[in-house]
Amino acid sequence: MKVLALSSSPRKDGNSRMLAESVLAGAAQAGHDVEIVDLSDVVSAPLRDCRVCRNAAGRCSIDDDYEDLLVGKVLPADALVLATPLYWYGISGQLKVFIDRIFCYEAAGYPEHEHVKRRLVNKRLAAVVSSEETYPGSLVGITAHLQELARYLHHDFVGVVQGFGNSRGEVARDPGDPLGKAFDLGVRMFEARATDYRIDTPRPSTVWADAAVGTPD
Ligand SMILES: Cc1cc2nc3c(=O)[nH]c(=O)nc-3n(C[C@H](O)[C@H](O)[C@H](O)COP(=O)(O)O)c2cc1C
């Protein structure tokens, strides 16, 4: 399986990238192909008005490597790892721009939009977030956002690891061991349970197959 991490901090030696690298180290140990891309190397401008921006061939005229990233790496990936610092209680602008610009390629004006829509769905999605603040509510905005994104794209949202730190690399000193948790998430990327039941969803009475005791009432 292919696991692609999109690192969205401008700091390439920062905390969220470290977390992403740990996810990939775990995924590599489990035998998967892994790659990391720094969005700051690729995404040079926000989404524009596509009617004005598209060239005669229907392609985005923003002169950067976004199309290569989306078509060449994101669409073929089986799992995406979104890495972001907590910025103003949400994702980084760079990651938001990456997500916004998907629109240009799945909208009808892009010649291969059907291909893009077909390949964008049915992936595993994970996120790693670094933040200075530690209270649980700090992550609510990002979790809610990415959960909705996953729902829309038919992705399985398998987990979020938050690490605490402010200066570069400080997340390694977080006693909660987010780097270890990120590694574990990578190892279990394709085995992790990603359930989201409705009242009528058929399911077993236990979460884990080898559960020995207890009844679900
Ligand atoms: C523009 C900006 C906004 C930030 N907003 C928050 C915030 O709302 N809450 C928080 O806990 N930390 C905030 N921080 C701190 C970063 O989340 C923290 O330093 C993080 O570890 C940086 O990750 P990085 O090393 O991957 O860049 C902010 C930092 C910056 C530069």
The ligand as a Gaussian input file, in Angstrom:
#p B3LYP/6-31G(d) Opt

LIG

0 1
 C        0.377000      31.389000      13.250000
 C        0.429000      30.506000      14.464000
 C       -0.740000      30.226000      15.133000
 C       -0.726000      29.364000      16.234000
 N       -1.897000      29.099000      16.885000
 C       -1.898000      28.237000      17.928000
 C       -3.112000      27.914000      18.606000
 O       -4.194000      28.394000      18.287000
 N       -3.042000      27.044000      19.650000
 C       -1.869000      26.439000      20.013000
 O       -1.878000      25.616000      20.909000
 N       -0.700000      26.713000      19.373000
 C       -0.696000      27.603000      18.354000
 N        0.472000      27.890000      17.698000
 C        1.701000      27.162000      18.100000
 C        1.975000      25.961000      17.184000
 O        0.833000      25.170000      17.009000
 C        3.079000      25.087000      17.781000
 O        4.262000      25.837000      17.947000
 C        3.364000      23.885000      16.906000
 O        4.141000      22.948000      17.606000
 C        4.096000      24.269000      15.631000
 O        4.232000      23.149000      14.816000
 P        5.429000      23.029000      13.735000
 O        6.688000      22.913000      14.534000
 O        5.107000      21.799000      12.981000
 O        5.391000      24.259000      12.899000
 C        0.484000      28.775000      16.646000
 C        1.683000      29.091000      15.971000
 C        1.659000      29.940000      14.892000
 C        2.959000      30.268000      14.178000

